[in-house]
Amino acid sequence: MAEEKIYLYPIWLRVWHGVNAILIMLLIATGISMQYANPDYPLIRFDWAVSIHNISGIIMAINYVIFLPSNLATKNRRYYIDGLKNIVPRMMRMIKYYLTEQPKKLPSPFPVTKENKFNPLQAMTYSVVMVFFLPVVITTGLALLFPETIVKEVFGYSGIFLTALLHSAIGFLISIFLIIHIYVCTTGKKITDNFKGIITGYHHIHK
Ligand code: HEM
């Protein structure tokens, strides 16, 4: 089978992604442990979970500061901007593909090229996660680290309680994203293709 490879993930993106992936997994594990564990039998010792969560959160926030300007300064931003054009009908087309055509192993209507690395669903979810979920979870996390910065009361509810609620809700949505993200990444021509891509930088196309 003939194979072509295209360079889609520059080194800064791979470093950002790898660091972010490890930190988010630590944040989810320690976050769930703090939220649900019985303090007498914690999943992860409570004081360790707090320290790991705080340190990982701070590094993740610094790492995000690398992601945003690097995207704005390089042509990687084009994949997001172009990927969001005419988004609703293109997303519908992609959903139809996943439901009816991909199980029959038909080719994607939005194949990966040097110009378009994201299909419309990827462009949409990556944009929402990176431009909305991450900034909100980082801001609320930093606010909870310095609770004196949070307003005392909003409509009779404690400001700290509402900030914690928003922080956990977005953390929960990021966890759901991660499960779907990893599953979708396994649906390349070979199960390992996309994972190799984000490590080596090269996306492989089998012809
Ligand atoms: C174990 C954890 C993870 C694995 C195995 C993984 C895997 C991958 C793979 C294989 C790709 C390349 C395929 C593609 O372009 O869709 C990718 C891209 C991407 N991932 Fe992940 N990922 C993980 C965690 C995360 C997390 C936690 C986030 C964000 C919160 C994230 C955000 C992204 C974004 C934005 C891209 C596209 C980057 C670009 O090309 O501009 N990933 N991931």
Residues whose N, C-alpha, C, O or C-beta is under 5 A from the ligand:
A	BS01	HEM	N20 A21 I24 Y126 C185 N194 F195 I198
